[in-house]
């Protein structure tokens, strides 16, 4: 049993470059990172703020589920 990978990104976050992880590798023809779920979040005027990423309901729920395994 494991936890699916979740990537959260704010399109305005210059550090994250606003891009989700690829879910498939074109050269391999299979998932590049395993089971990846990408979600875009809006961190408002602080796009790189970790507290805003962690407070996003989808991110917090995923962390909560993983912590109880």
Secondary structure by P-SEA (a helix, b strand, c coil): ccccbbbbbcccccccccccccccccccccccccbbbbbbbbcccccccaaaaaacaaaaaaaaaaaac
